[in-house]
Amino acid sequence: MVVIGVDPHKASHTATALDAVTHHTQETLRVQTSLREYRRLLRWGKRFAERQWAVENAHGLGKNLAQWLLSRGETVVDVPSTATARVRELSRGGRRKNDALDAAAAASVAALQGDATPVAIDGPTTVLAMLDERRTNLTQQRTRTVNQLHAVLRELLPGGVATDLTAEQAAAAIGRVRPASAVERARRDLARELIADIRALDARLHANKQRMQDMVAESDSSLPEITGVGPVVAARLLGRTARAARFPTAAAFAAYCGVAPIEIASGDKARHRLSRHGDRKLNNALHTIALTQVRIRTSRGRCYYDSKITQGKTHSEAMRCLKRRLADHVWRTMITDEQRLAAGPGGHSGASLSSSAAGSTPNTDSSDQSLPGPTTEELSRPVDRRVTRLGARLLIRRVVR
């Protein structure tokens, strides 16, 4: 078995073949980023009958190559740059760094079953992530256009217009303007152009939302059944999460979303503070769900929120607890959907749905802590997340020779 580590760059990729048993470097190849060079790299890799590709940052600079290899039936794993940095830190090469060593370090992490995760070929969740990114850009562009229109209308109309301005309201306000100078006519024409831009952006946002709704319906997801989850929020949750099964526990998913409080303990004192890490867009989606459920007095989320307020927590603390519980519920819902789709009609996968939470979400007790404990029954065998110091030293000694 040969592990081919790849250190990707914008203009070139460096690949190093490493024997998975002896951990000796066999060959190194450097190619340019073009389809012709990709084919040369694949022909070179096919010289090894049993091979696996370990691409550093396969979801960043190495994504194009990783997806190209996957579409041709190759096995690809993603190695984070932090893992290769740890291998270099433990090496005896005087902390030398070059592309060949980085590629060998990526291969070594995969050979030792360290922080390497399988890469899946792009699917519907990738489309949802693209639509979500597009919607974010359109929304920001509309906000900038509306702000510019407000500034122009303040100079055309005494006192300007209301803050929650629509294209129709702006057009009606412009219709009452009777310019008396060339400057006022220019301002009116500019306002009309901005109104046309807003209308075009509204149409694009509507079409974007419709595509999201169709894609979520095609995915047969149960997320829209949760109170507060519409097509936009469901698309963000599915697109940003990709596969819920890649998180071994609900606590791991909550930490990834940035809703698991961080423990600060020293001696006999222990407290938890708000986490500022994690995927902020997923955090925003959970916050939207929490706000919606709190506003609906008959929802389970509102009952849970009221129970936290009764315990003496502030509004912000109760909202953080609710978001933590909602993260558990969203994760379990996506896991159930994945198992149902994988089993097919009439089948079952047999995996457990137990998580670190004590009960069904959000009617579960105690959510001000991060709850980092593992599940009692794992969904699958967890990958060893460590590269031991001894193993890394022995490996790097052979790599840098």
Secondary structure, DSSP 8 states (H G I E B T S, - for coil): -EEEEEEE-SSEEEEEEEETTT--EEEEEEEESSHHHHHHHHHHHTTSSSEEEEEETTTTTTHHHHHHHHTTT--EEEE-HHHHHHHHHT-SSTT---HHHHHHHHHHHHHTT-S-EE-----HHHHHHHHHHHHHHHHHHHHHHHHHHHHHHHHHSTT---SS--HHHHHHHHHT----SHHHHHHHHHHHHHHHHHHHHHHHHHHHHHHHHHHHHHTT-SGGGSTT--HHHHHHHHHHHS-GGGSSSHHHHHHHHT-S-EEEEETTEEEEE----S-HHHHHHHHHHHHHHHHSTTSHHHHHHHHHHHTT--HHHHHHHHHHHHHHHHHHHHHHHHHHHHH-TT---------SSSSSSSS-S--SS------SS-SS--------HHHHHHHHHHH--
